[in-house]
Amino acid sequence: MSESRSAGPARAPRPAQAERALLCDALTERGPAAPTECAGWTTADLAAHLVVREGRPDAAPGILLPPLARYTERVRRRTAARVPFDELVERVRQGPPRFSPYRVPVVDNNANTVEFFVHHEDVRRASAQWEPRELTSELEQALWARIKIARFVLRNVPVEVNLVRPDGRAARVARGRRGPSAGSVRVHGPVGELVLWALGRTDVARVRPTGPTAAVNALTEAGWGL
């Protein structure tokens, strides 16, 4: 009799996959009418956004391109109104459609790790009672590897910005539109908190800015988001 071969340990999901599942769990737990940290959006609005982003290539560009944003928003609203919330969440949970580039693992890793982490926290932190969760080292590494997305989001802030993690590693994510004379700010915090802060969740991200008072104030008063 031949020996049976062990299948070996199951491969752990990639950070983007793990955050997708956790986000869907959070959406299901909160239901369709709960608030989120995406200004003006309920959990149903957020779920519709995710479905459109991965499943409507005609509408997805408007998420980042202002001239196309009106059409994207119209498609998102229609999707939220016509598709039951549970079905929206299930579509997100099952992953992108067959034709979507997000099905390619490298695209999923690069485009969805930050997306699903931030939106998971958008749902979690809209509750009155939340605490930061402990992130896996794999997720922290994946988030830090993509931290330079903040350069796009912070491109118009008036001062230089450096994000500093607890181990001292830093990443410059803004040069300051007024040049070096405007000052420089260092924003300290765990990797996940830095990502949330850089992408506009400044009211819930637990970070600590340091630098000249005028520069810190100028940055605090600036508005940005993604």
MDAnalysis code that builds the backbone (N, CA, C; Angstrom):
import MDAnalysis as mda
import numpy as np

u = mda.Universe.empty(678, n_residues=226, atom_resindex=np.repeat(np.arange(226), 3), trajectory=True)
u.add_TopologyAttr("name", ["N", "CA", "C"] * 226)
u.add_TopologyAttr("resid", np.arange(1, 227))
u.add_TopologyAttr("resname", ["MET", "SER", "GLU", "SER", "ARG", "SER", "ALA", "GLY", "PRO", "ALA", "ARG", "ALA", "PRO", "ARG", "PRO", "ALA", "GLN", "ALA", "GLU", "ARG", "ALA", "LEU", "LEU", "CYS", "ASP", "ALA", "LEU", "THR", "GLU", "ARG", "GLY", "PRO", "ALA", "ALA", "PRO", "THR", "GLU", "CYS", "ALA", "GLY", "TRP", "THR", "THR", "ALA", "ASP", "LEU", "ALA", "ALA", "HIS", "LEU", "VAL", "VAL", "ARG", "GLU", "GLY", "ARG", "PRO", "ASP", "ALA", "ALA", "PRO", "GLY", "ILE", "LEU", "LEU", "PRO", "PRO", "LEU", "ALA", "ARG", "TYR", "THR", "GLU", "ARG", "VAL", "ARG", "ARG", "ARG", "THR", "ALA", "ALA", "ARG", "VAL", "PRO", "PHE", "ASP", "GLU", "LEU", "VAL", "GLU", "ARG", "VAL", "ARG", "GLN", "GLY", "PRO", "PRO", "ARG", "PHE", "SER", "PRO", "TYR", "ARG", "VAL", "PRO", "VAL", "VAL", "ASP", "ASN", "ASN", "ALA", "ASN", "THR", "VAL", "GLU", "PHE", "PHE", "VAL", "HIS", "HIS", "GLU", "ASP", "VAL", "ARG", "ARG", "ALA", "SER", "ALA", "GLN", "TRP", "GLU", "PRO", "ARG", "GLU", "LEU", "THR", "SER", "GLU", "LEU", "GLU", "GLN", "ALA", "LEU", "TRP", "ALA", "ARG", "ILE", "LYS", "ILE", "ALA", "ARG", "PHE", "VAL", "LEU", "ARG", "ASN", "VAL", "PRO", "VAL", "GLU", "VAL", "ASN", "LEU", "VAL", "ARG", "PRO", "ASP", "GLY", "ARG", "ALA", "ALA", "ARG", "VAL", "ALA", "ARG", "GLY", "ARG", "ARG", "GLY", "PRO", "SER", "ALA", "GLY", "SER", "VAL", "ARG", "VAL", "HIS", "GLY", "PRO", "VAL", "GLY", "GLU", "LEU", "VAL", "LEU", "TRP", "ALA", "LEU", "GLY", "ARG", "THR", "ASP", "VAL", "ALA", "ARG", "VAL", "ARG", "PRO", "THR", "GLY", "PRO", "THR", "ALA", "ALA", "VAL", "ASN", "ALA", "LEU", "THR", "GLU", "ALA", "GLY", "TRP", "GLY", "LEU"])
u.atoms.positions = np.array([
    [0.852, -1.196, 0.000],
    [0.000, 0.000, 0.000],
    [0.883, 1.240, 0.000],
    [0.610, 2.165, -0.897],
    [1.431, 3.370, -0.949],
    [1.055, 4.305, 0.180],
    [2.040, 5.049, 0.637],
    [1.792, 5.992, 1.720],
    [1.048, 7.200, 1.183],
    [0.096, 7.679, 1.960],
    [-0.622, 8.890, 1.548],
    [0.254, 10.103, 1.793],
    [0.170, 11.044, 0.867],
    [0.974, 12.252, 0.977],
    [0.206, 13.328, 1.737],
    [0.928, 13.956, 2.634],
    [0.306, 15.049, 3.387],
    [0.132, 16.258, 2.485],
    [-0.993, 16.895, 2.626],
    [-1.242, 18.100, 1.819],
    [-0.414, 19.275, 2.290],
    [0.163, 19.170, 3.482],
    [0.967, 20.270, 4.004],
    [0.094, 21.359, 4.588],
    [0.710, 22.305, 5.275],
    [-0.060, 23.371, 5.904],
    [-0.701, 24.279, 4.861],
    [-1.885, 24.756, 5.171],
    [-2.572, 25.674, 4.263],
    [-1.805, 26.989, 4.193],
    [-1.740, 27.538, 3.000],
    [-1.043, 28.811, 2.819],
    [-1.874, 29.947, 3.410],
    [-1.235, 30.792, 4.177],
    [-1.934, 31.930, 4.779],
    [-2.380, 32.885, 3.680],
    [-3.542, 33.492, 3.840],
    [-3.998, 34.443, 2.823],
    [-3.078, 35.655, 2.756],
    [-2.979, 36.230, 1.579],
    [-2.226, 37.472, 1.432],
    [-2.908, 38.568, 2.251],
    [-2.159, 39.596, 2.673],
    [-2.787, 40.660, 3.475],
    [-4.023, 41.258, 2.820],
    [-3.983, 41.443, 1.505],
    [-5.157, 42.012, 0.836],
    [-6.358, 41.089, 0.963],
    [-6.136, 39.785, 0.842],
    [-7.229, 38.828, 0.983],
    [-7.769, 38.803, 2.410],
    [-6.858, 38.829, 3.371],
    [-7.277, 38.792, 4.768],
    [-8.086, 40.036, 5.123],
    [-7.645, 41.214, 4.668],
    [-8.375, 42.439, 4.972],
    [-9.715, 42.478, 4.256],
    [-9.789, 41.911, 3.057],
    [-11.068, 41.826, 2.347],
    [-12.081, 41.056, 3.199],
    [-11.655, 39.899, 3.709],
    [-12.561, 39.066, 4.506],
    [-12.976, 39.769, 5.790],
    [-12.025, 40.413, 6.472],
    [-12.341, 41.107, 7.720],
    [-13.274, 42.290, 7.476],
    [-13.055, 43.005, 6.378],
    [-13.936, 44.119, 6.032],
    [-15.357, 43.613, 5.797],
    [-15.487, 42.525, 5.050],
    [-16.820, 41.984, 4.792],
    [-17.496, 41.534, 6.084],
    [-16.727, 40.941, 6.993],
    [-17.286, 40.558, 8.296],
    [-17.797, 41.789, 9.038],
    [-17.005, 42.865, 8.999],
    [-17.399, 44.092, 9.702],
    [-18.647, 44.706, 9.075],
    [-18.726, 44.700, 7.741],
    [-19.912, 45.240, 7.068],
    [-21.156, 44.445, 7.456],
    [-21.034, 43.129, 7.440],
    [-22.172, 42.278, 7.795],
    [-22.607, 42.523, 9.234],
    [-21.645, 42.656, 10.133],
    [-21.954, 42.875, 11.549],
    [-22.676, 44.199, 11.758],
    [-22.257, 45.236, 11.045],
    [-22.836, 46.570, 11.270],
    [-24.160, 46.766, 10.539],
    [-24.359, 46.060, 9.428],
    [-25.590, 46.250, 8.670],
    [-25.486, 47.421, 7.707],
    [-26.525, 47.641, 6.889],
    [-26.416, 48.595, 5.767],
    [-26.481, 50.067, 6.124],
    [-26.966, 50.411, 7.300],
    [-27.216, 51.823, 7.608],
    [-26.202, 52.426, 8.576],
    [-25.158, 51.704, 8.914],
    [-24.185, 52.198, 9.894],
    [-23.295, 53.275, 9.272],
    [-22.837, 54.220, 10.070],
    [-21.926, 55.244, 9.551],
    [-20.540, 54.667, 9.300],
    [-19.752, 55.381, 8.515],
    [-18.355, 55.021, 8.275],
    [-17.520, 56.291, 8.378],
    [-16.204, 56.121, 8.303],
    [-15.310, 57.278, 8.305],
    [-15.159, 57.897, 6.921],
    [-15.841, 57.354, 5.921],
    [-15.925, 57.991, 4.602],
    [-17.061, 59.011, 4.681],
    [-16.724, 60.268, 4.625],
    [-17.691, 61.333, 4.915],
    [-18.986, 61.160, 4.124],
    [-20.097, 61.061, 4.863],
    [-21.401, 60.988, 4.244],
    [-21.825, 59.614, 3.775],
    [-20.954, 58.622, 3.878],
    [-21.278, 57.282, 3.395],
    [-21.689, 56.368, 4.539],
    [-22.724, 55.587, 4.269],
    [-23.083, 54.488, 5.159],
    [-22.300, 53.242, 4.724],
    [-22.472, 52.177, 5.481],
    [-21.842, 50.919, 5.105],
    [-22.357, 50.413, 3.754],
    [-23.617, 50.665, 3.438],
    [-24.153, 50.276, 2.127],
    [-23.479, 51.069, 1.013],
    [-23.265, 52.360, 1.247],
    [-22.554, 53.178, 0.258],
    [-21.147, 52.655, 0.021],
    [-20.464, 52.305, 1.100],
    [-19.099, 51.805, 0.988],
    [-19.062, 50.483, 0.240],
    [-19.995, 49.577, 0.556],
    [-20.035, 48.296, -0.141],
    [-20.276, 48.501, -1.635],
    [-21.161, 49.421, -1.993],
    [-21.419, 49.702, -3.400],
    [-20.175, 50.267, -4.081],
    [-19.456, 51.130, -3.401],
    [-18.204, 51.667, -3.937],
    [-17.233, 50.548, -4.281],
    [-17.087, 49.583, -3.387],
    [-16.140, 48.490, -3.612],
    [-16.569, 47.617, -4.780],
    [-17.866, 47.380, -4.916],
    [-18.366, 46.585, -6.035],
    [-18.122, 47.308, -7.360],
    [-18.403, 48.596, -7.401],
    [-18.182, 49.374, -8.625],
    [-16.697, 49.440, -8.959],
    [-15.876, 49.632, -7.959],
    [-14.428, 49.753, -8.168],
    [-13.860, 48.518, -8.866],
    [-14.307, 47.330, -8.450],
    [-13.751, 46.104, -9.016],
    [-14.536, 45.566, -10.203],
    [-15.812, 45.925, -10.300],
    [-16.649, 45.293, -11.302],
    [-17.165, 46.176, -12.408],
    [-16.890, 47.473, -12.347],
    [-17.370, 48.380, -13.387],
    [-16.200, 49.180, -13.945],
    [-15.446, 48.596, -14.880],
    [-14.281, 49.307, -15.430],
    [-14.639, 50.611, -16.126],
    [-15.909, 50.753, -16.547],
    [-16.321, 52.006, -17.170],
    [-16.448, 53.123, -16.154],
    [-16.729, 52.754, -14.895],
    [-16.977, 53.765, -13.864],
    [-15.819, 53.939, -12.906],
    [-14.968, 52.932, -12.760],
    [-13.901, 52.988, -11.761],
    [-12.934, 54.162, -11.924],
    [-12.589, 54.598, -13.149],
    [-11.620, 55.696, -13.255],
    [-12.027, 56.970, -12.521],
    [-13.312, 57.192, -12.381],
    [-13.774, 58.398, -11.703],
    [-13.476, 58.435, -10.231],
    [-13.028, 57.317, -9.669],
    [-12.652, 57.308, -8.256],
    [-11.442, 58.208, -8.035],
    [-10.547, 58.258, -9.031],
    [-9.332, 59.058, -8.900],
    [-9.299, 60.270, -9.830],
    [-10.116, 60.274, -10.878],
    [-10.071, 61.359, -11.866],
    [-11.300, 62.244, -11.719],
    [-11.134, 63.449, -11.164],
    [-12.283, 64.327, -10.896],
    [-13.210, 64.559, -12.086],
    [-12.703, 64.713, -13.333],
    [-13.630, 64.950, -14.443],
    [-14.633, 63.806, -14.658],
    [-14.287, 62.605, -14.204],
    [-15.156, 61.444, -14.388],
    [-15.925, 61.077, -13.122],
    [-15.726, 61.843, -12.059],
    [-16.274, 61.470, -10.755],
    [-17.796, 61.479, -10.736],
    [-18.422, 62.396, -11.483],
    [-19.887, 62.473, -11.441],
    [-20.514, 61.184, -11.970],
    [-19.972, 60.666, -13.057],
    [-20.504, 59.414, -13.607],
    [-20.285, 58.268, -12.622],
    [-19.088, 58.198, -12.040],
    [-18.801, 57.135, -11.068],
    [-19.760, 57.180, -9.903],
    [-20.023, 58.367, -9.399],
    [-20.933, 58.500, -8.264],
    [-22.353, 58.103, -8.648],
    [-22.761, 58.427, -9.873],
    [-24.094, 58.038, -10.320],
    [-24.222, 56.514, -10.377],
    [-23.200, 55.845, -10.894],
    [-23.218, 54.380, -10.952],
    [-23.219, 53.792, -9.544],
    [-22.424, 54.388, -8.650],
    [-22.364, 53.866, -7.280],
    [-23.718, 54.004, -6.588],
    [-24.351, 55.149, -6.729],
    [-25.656, 55.359, -6.098],
    [-26.693, 54.384, -6.648],
    [-26.665, 54.188, -7.958],
    [-27.612, 53.262, -8.571],
    [-27.376, 51.840, -8.063],
    [-26.095, 51.477, -7.936],
    [-25.772, 50.142, -7.437],
    [-26.246, 49.962, -6.004],
    [-26.021, 50.961, -5.165],
    [-26.449, 50.885, -3.767],
    [-27.962, 50.772, -3.649],
    [-28.681, 51.432, -4.568],
    [-30.140, 51.438, -4.504],
    [-30.742, 50.140, -5.034],
    [-30.100, 49.527, -6.012],
    [-30.711, 48.390, -6.709],
    [-30.266, 47.024, -6.185],
    [-29.086, 46.953, -5.599],
    [-28.552, 45.662, -5.170],
    [-28.690, 45.551, -3.662],
    [-29.307, 44.499, -3.159],
    [-29.433, 44.334, -1.706],
    [-28.069, 44.332, -1.024],
    [-28.052, 44.867, 0.180],
    [-26.791, 45.010, 0.903],
    [-26.065, 43.683, 1.059],
    [-26.766, 42.643, 1.445],
    [-26.124, 41.344, 1.636],
    [-25.462, 40.855, 0.349],
    [-26.102, 41.129, -0.777],
    [-25.514, 40.716, -2.058],
    [-24.280, 41.550, -2.382],
    [-24.311, 42.834, -2.077],
    [-23.130, 43.675, -2.288],
    [-21.941, 43.136, -1.494],
    [-22.185, 42.847, -0.225],
    [-21.103, 42.343, 0.626],
    [-20.587, 41.011, 0.101],
    [-21.486, 40.154, -0.348],
    [-21.064, 38.849, -0.857],
    [-20.239, 38.997, -2.133],
    [-20.586, 39.951, -2.974],
    [-19.781, 40.195, -4.185],
    [-18.368, 40.624, -3.811],
    [-18.262, 41.485, -2.818],
    [-16.933, 41.901, -2.369],
    [-16.184, 40.713, -1.789],
    [-16.851, 39.932, -0.984],
    [-16.208, 38.787, -0.333],
    [-15.704, 37.772, -1.364],
    [-16.465, 37.537, -2.406],
    [-16.081, 36.549, -3.408],
    [-14.944, 37.025, -4.304],
    [-14.623, 38.289, -4.247],
    [-13.518, 38.802, -5.052],
    [-13.997, 39.376, -6.368],
    [-13.089, 39.972, -7.110],
    [-13.465, 40.660, -8.345],
    [-13.970, 39.697, -9.417],
    [-14.747, 40.203, -10.374],
    [-15.224, 39.361, -11.481],
    [-14.075, 38.803, -12.308],
    [-14.378, 37.809, -13.120],
    [-13.362, 37.102, -13.884],
    [-12.558, 38.033, -14.784],
    [-13.211, 39.061, -15.321],
    [-12.551, 39.947, -16.276],
    [-11.728, 41.042, -15.599],
    [-11.822, 41.168, -14.299],
    [-11.199, 42.291, -13.599],
    [-9.694, 42.096, -13.429],
    [-8.909, 43.150, -13.655],
    [-7.469, 43.045, -13.406],
    [-7.135, 42.794, -11.945],
    [-8.071, 43.075, -11.047],
    [-7.825, 42.845, -9.627],
    [-7.711, 41.360, -9.287],
    [-8.073, 40.483, -10.224],
    [-7.919, 39.051, -9.988],
    [-6.451, 38.616, -10.066],
    [-5.617, 39.422, -10.687],
    [-4.195, 39.105, -10.795],
    [-3.545, 39.364, -9.434],
    [-2.876, 38.369, -8.837],
    [-2.347, 38.545, -7.477],
    [-1.489, 39.783, -7.286],
    [-0.621, 40.103, -8.240],
    [0.249, 41.266, -8.047],
    [-0.569, 42.557, -8.037],
    [-1.616, 42.616, -8.848],
    [-2.487, 43.792, -8.850],
    [-3.286, 43.854, -7.555],
    [-3.781, 42.701, -7.137],
    [-4.510, 42.632, -5.868],
    [-3.644, 43.136, -4.722],
    [-2.406, 42.656, -4.666],
    [-1.500, 43.078, -3.591],
    [-1.262, 44.574, -3.623],
    [-0.963, 45.100, -4.810],
    [-0.579, 46.509, -4.925],
    [-1.756, 47.461, -4.771],
    [-2.913, 47.058, -5.264],
    [-4.052, 47.970, -5.282],
    [-5.014, 47.781, -4.123],
    [-5.061, 46.586, -3.548],
    [-6.110, 46.297, -2.573],
    [-5.644, 46.223, -1.127],
    [-4.353, 46.065, -0.884],
    [-3.915, 45.951, 0.513],
    [-4.282, 47.207, 1.296],
    [-3.891, 48.353, 0.781],
    [-4.220, 49.612, 1.457],
    [-5.724, 49.871, 1.395],
    [-6.333, 49.627, 0.243],
    [-7.766, 49.886, 0.065],
    [-8.605, 49.179, 1.122],
    [-8.394, 47.882, 1.273],
    [-9.237, 47.124, 2.191],
    [-8.867, 47.380, 3.647],
    [-7.601, 47.613, 3.924],
    [-7.223, 47.958, 5.295],
    [-7.903, 49.259, 5.718],
    [-7.791, 50.275, 4.893],
    [-8.352, 51.585, 5.256],
    [-9.872, 51.507, 5.385],
    [-10.536, 50.840, 4.446],
    [-11.991, 50.775, 4.535],
    [-12.452, 49.878, 5.684],
    [-11.673, 48.861, 6.020],
    [-11.987, 48.071, 7.218],
    [-11.971, 48.989, 8.443],
    [-10.949, 49.822, 8.542],
    [-10.879, 50.749, 9.670],
    [-11.950, 51.833, 9.575],
    [-12.351, 52.210, 8.343],
    [-13.449, 53.172, 8.194],
    [-14.711, 52.656, 8.859],
    [-14.943, 51.354, 8.760],
    [-16.119, 50.759, 9.389],
    [-15.905, 50.625, 10.897],
    [-14.759, 50.104, 11.300],
    [-14.489, 49.875, 12.721],
    [-14.528, 51.181, 13.516],
    [-13.860, 52.206, 13.000],
    [-13.632, 53.417, 13.793],
    [-14.793, 54.396, 13.762],
    [-15.817, 54.092, 12.983],
    [-17.022, 54.916, 13.025],
    [-17.882, 54.582, 14.234],
    [-17.549, 53.500, 14.906],
    [-18.247, 53.129, 16.136],
    [-17.699, 53.950, 17.294],
    [-18.553, 54.215, 18.269],
    [-18.124, 55.013, 19.422],
    [-17.087, 54.281, 20.264],
    [-17.113, 52.980, 20.221],
    [-16.201, 52.188, 21.050],
    [-15.294, 51.351, 20.146],
    [-14.107, 51.865, 19.910],
    [-13.145, 51.118, 19.111],
    [-11.765, 51.320, 19.719],
    [-10.900, 50.383, 19.454],
    [-9.509, 50.469, 19.858],
    [-8.654, 49.990, 18.691],
    [-7.448, 50.522, 18.537],
    [-6.579, 50.020, 17.472],
    [-6.330, 48.532, 17.641],
    [-6.338, 47.808, 16.549],
    [-6.071, 46.374, 16.625],
    [-4.599, 46.114, 16.358],
    [-4.120, 44.988, 16.784],
    [-2.731, 44.617, 16.550],
    [-2.617, 44.020, 15.152],
    [-1.790, 44.623, 14.315],
    [-1.642, 44.166, 12.936],
    [-0.578, 43.090, 12.848],
    [-0.743, 42.188, 11.912],
    [0.295, 41.182, 11.684],
    [1.519, 41.851, 11.078],
    [2.665, 41.227, 11.254],
    [3.887, 41.776, 10.661],
    [3.779, 41.792, 9.142],
    [3.087, 40.788, 8.561],
    [2.927, 40.739, 7.106],
    [2.114, 41.929, 6.611],
    [1.049, 42.271, 7.342],
    [0.234, 43.409, 6.924],
    [1.008, 44.700, 7.086],
    [1.714, 44.867, 8.197],
    [2.498, 46.087, 8.379],
    [3.543, 46.245, 7.281],
    [4.216, 45.169, 6.934],
    [5.218, 45.235, 5.879],
    [4.572, 45.616, 4.545],
    [3.415, 45.020, 4.266],
    [2.732, 45.318, 3.005],
    [2.268, 46.766, 2.954],
    [1.774, 47.287, 4.072],
    [1.337, 48.683, 4.111],
    [2.516, 49.637, 3.950],
    [3.617, 49.349, 4.651],
    [4.777, 50.231, 4.563],
    [5.369, 50.230, 3.160],
    [5.336, 49.079, 2.504],
    [5.875, 48.986, 1.139],
    [5.094, 49.871, 0.176],
    [3.867, 50.231, 0.559],
    [3.026, 51.046, -0.322],
    [2.759, 52.428, 0.267],
    [3.566, 52.831, 1.242],
    [3.313, 54.086, 1.952],
    [3.450, 55.298, 1.037],
    [4.180, 55.143, -0.057],
    [4.403, 56.307, -0.920],
    [3.174, 56.700, -1.717],
    [2.075, 55.925, -1.589],
    [0.811, 56.399, -2.131],
    [0.438, 57.730, -1.494],
    [0.971, 57.963, -0.292],
    [0.689, 59.215, 0.411],
    [1.218, 60.422, -0.349],
    [2.210, 60.235, -1.211],
    [2.735, 61.362, -1.984],
    [1.654, 61.967, -2.871],
    [0.803, 61.117, -3.421],
    [-0.290, 61.607, -4.264],
    [-1.321, 62.338, -3.410],
    [-1.655, 61.777, -2.275],
    [-2.706, 62.351, -1.432],
    [-2.253, 63.674, -0.819],
    [-0.978, 63.752, -0.438],
    [-0.458, 64.929, 0.266],
    [0.267, 65.903, -0.663],
    [0.050, 65.783, -1.949],
    [0.829, 66.573, -2.912],
    [0.626, 68.078, -2.764],
    [-0.493, 68.500, -2.175],
    [-0.771, 69.930, -2.082],
    [-0.621, 70.498, -0.680],
    [-0.134, 69.712, 0.271],
    [0.029, 70.274, 1.612],
    [1.173, 71.279, 1.597],
    [1.148, 72.283, 2.483],
    [2.109, 73.381, 2.381],
    [3.492, 73.085, 2.937],
    [3.673, 71.993, 3.670],
    [4.958, 71.750, 4.334],
    [5.487, 70.364, 3.958],
    [6.774, 70.163, 4.213],
    [7.357, 68.835, 4.032],
    [6.821, 67.909, 5.122],
    [6.543, 66.655, 4.744],
    [6.003, 65.684, 5.700],
    [6.821, 64.406, 5.632],
    [7.264, 63.953, 6.798],
    [7.948, 62.674, 6.923],
    [7.169, 61.795, 7.895],
    [6.865, 60.589, 7.475],
    [6.182, 59.626, 8.336],
    [7.224, 58.774, 9.042],
    [7.104, 58.645, 10.360],
    [8.127, 57.957, 11.168],
    [7.479, 56.833, 11.954],
    [7.930, 55.600, 11.718],
    [7.405, 54.449, 12.438],
    [8.129, 54.263, 13.758],
    [7.623, 53.412, 14.641],
    [8.234, 53.268, 15.971],
    [9.693, 52.839, 15.967],
    [10.140, 52.108, 14.944],
    [11.540, 51.686, 14.901],
    [12.457, 52.756, 14.325],
    [11.916, 53.930, 14.027],
    [12.719, 55.038, 13.537],
    [12.795, 55.168, 12.036],
    [12.383, 54.167, 11.298],
    [12.391, 54.279, 9.842],
    [11.407, 55.361, 9.410],
    [11.803, 56.114, 8.395],
    [10.980, 57.243, 7.970],
    [10.826, 57.256, 6.460],
    [9.748, 57.875, 6.011],
    [9.498, 58.041, 4.586],
    [8.999, 59.459, 4.353],
    [9.663, 60.174, 3.449],
    [9.191, 61.514, 3.102],
    [8.080, 61.370, 2.077],
    [6.915, 61.918, 2.405],
    [5.753, 61.751, 1.539],
    [5.214, 63.074, 1.013],
    [5.824, 64.182, 1.409],
    [5.427, 65.480, 0.863],
    [6.607, 66.432, 0.937],
    [6.829, 67.150, -0.129],
    [7.920, 68.141, -0.165],
    [7.452, 69.516, 0.298],
    [6.165, 69.761, 0.255],
    [5.647, 71.075, 0.639],
    [5.550, 71.970, -0.574],
    [4.369, 72.443, -0.868],
    [4.198, 73.230, -2.095],
    [4.838, 74.608, -1.991],
    [5.180, 75.030, -0.765],
    [5.813, 76.352, -0.605],
    [7.321, 76.247, -0.452],
    [7.860, 75.057, -0.612],
    [9.307, 74.896, -0.539],
    [9.804, 74.710, 0.881],
    [11.127, 74.505, 1.034],
    [11.718, 74.203, 2.349],
    [11.467, 75.265, 3.410],
    [11.297, 76.510, 2.999],
    [11.123, 77.577, 3.982],
    [9.829, 77.439, 4.768],
    [8.885, 76.641, 4.261],
    [7.612, 76.475, 4.953],
    [7.738, 75.579, 6.171],
    [8.835, 74.848, 6.287],
    [9.049, 74.002, 7.448],
    [8.809, 72.534, 7.146],
    [9.154, 71.719, 8.127],
    [9.048, 70.275, 7.976],
    [8.379, 69.680, 9.216],
    [7.500, 68.708, 8.988],
    [6.788, 68.045, 10.074],
    [7.089, 66.558, 10.017],
    [7.342, 65.971, 11.187],
    [7.507, 64.529, 11.312],
    [6.275, 63.985, 12.031],
    [5.643, 63.004, 11.420],
    [4.431, 62.419, 11.974],
    [4.776, 61.020, 12.458],
    [4.650, 60.795, 13.761],
    [5.074, 59.548, 14.397],
    [3.876, 58.660, 14.703],
    [4.043, 57.357, 14.489],
    [2.980, 56.431, 14.854],
    [3.226, 55.059, 14.281],
    [2.452, 54.061, 14.709],
    [2.515, 52.734, 14.099],
    [2.160, 52.814, 12.619],
    [2.621, 51.842, 11.865],
    [2.452, 51.888, 10.410],
    [0.989, 52.053, 10.015],
    [0.106, 51.266, 10.604],
    [-1.303, 51.370, 10.244],
    [-1.879, 52.747, 10.517],
    [-1.486, 53.346, 11.637],
    [-1.981, 54.686, 11.976],
    [-1.444, 55.730, 11.003],
    [-0.203, 55.572, 10.580],
    [0.375, 56.505, 9.611],
    [-0.352, 56.428, 8.276],
    [-0.686, 55.223, 7.851],
    [-1.429, 55.061, 6.601],
    [-2.785, 55.740, 6.696],
    [-3.496, 55.506, 7.786],
    [-4.812, 56.118, 7.956],
    [-4.713, 57.638, 7.987],
    [-3.731, 58.158, 8.696],
    [-3.553, 59.607, 8.761],
    [-3.262, 60.175, 7.380],
    [-2.349, 59.549, 6.661],
    [-1.938, 60.057, 5.354],
    [-3.083, 60.037, 4.348],
    [-4.003, 59.104, 4.507],
    [-5.127, 59.014, 3.577],
    [-6.354, 59.772, 4.074],
    [-6.141, 60.665, 5.027],
    [-7.179, 61.613, 5.393],
    [-8.009, 61.278, 6.603],
    [-7.702, 60.151, 7.280],
    [-8.479, 59.798, 8.478],
    [-7.833, 60.445, 9.702],
    [-7.616, 61.736, 9.625],
    [-6.847, 62.443, 10.648],
    [-7.573, 62.524, 11.981],
    [-8.903, 62.404, 11.968],
    [-9.646, 62.520, 13.228],
    [-9.600, 61.245, 14.049],
    [-9.247, 60.113, 13.442],
    [-9.221, 58.854, 14.188],
    [-7.847, 58.193, 14.213],
    [-6.915, 58.654, 13.395],
    [-5.571, 58.064, 13.387],
    [-4.799, 58.538, 14.611],
    [-4.182, 57.610, 15.306],
    [-3.441, 57.945, 16.525],
    [-1.968, 58.146, 16.183],
    [-1.659, 59.397, 15.872],
    [-0.302, 59.778, 15.488],
    [0.116, 60.994, 16.298],
    [1.404, 61.322, 16.200],
    [1.930, 62.467, 16.945],
    [2.819, 63.299, 16.019],
    [2.351, 64.483, 15.594],
    [3.185, 65.336, 14.740],
    [4.175, 66.147, 15.569],
    [5.385, 66.298, 15.065],
    [6.393, 67.134, 15.708],
    [7.026, 68.039, 14.657],
    [7.523, 69.173, 15.121],
    [8.169, 70.121, 14.233],
    [7.864, 71.533, 14.671],
    [8.324, 72.523, 13.921],
    [8.024, 73.915, 14.254],
    [6.521, 74.143, 14.365],
    [6.124, 74.923, 15.347],
    [4.696, 75.142, 15.593],
    [3.969, 75.640, 14.352],
    [4.574, 76.579, 13.639],
    [3.915, 77.132, 12.455],
    [3.709, 76.062, 11.394],
    [4.691, 75.174, 11.229],
    [4.575, 74.118, 10.227],
    [3.514, 73.104, 10.621],
    [3.504, 72.721, 11.908],
    [2.489, 71.775, 12.385],
    [1.093, 72.368, 12.221],
    [0.939, 73.639, 12.569],
    [-0.371, 74.281, 12.432],
    [-0.804, 74.353, 10.969],
    [0.134, 74.671, 10.082],
    [-0.192, 74.760, 8.662],
    [-0.641, 73.409, 8.125],
    [0.026, 72.355, 8.564],
    [-0.357, 71.021, 8.123],
    [-1.704, 70.628, 8.699],
    [-1.921, 70.924, 9.975],
    [-3.179, 70.576, 10.631],
    [-4.368, 71.251, 9.948],
    [-4.155, 72.476, 9.470],
    [-5.228, 73.219, 8.846],
    [-5.451, 72.836, 7.391],
    [-4.495, 72.146, 6.803],
    [-4.650, 71.725, 5.402],
    [-5.657, 70.581, 5.307],
    [-6.331, 70.482, 4.204],
    [-7.283, 69.389, 4.019],
    [-6.835, 68.458, 2.913],
    [-7.011, 67.167, 3.122],
    [-6.688, 66.181, 2.080],
    [-7.443, 64.912, 2.380],
    [-7.427, 64.007, 1.443],
    [-8.103, 62.733, 1.645],
    [-8.156, 61.933, 0.367],
    [-8.476, 60.680, 0.520],
    [-8.602, 59.783, -0.630],
    [-9.695, 58.767, -0.332],
])
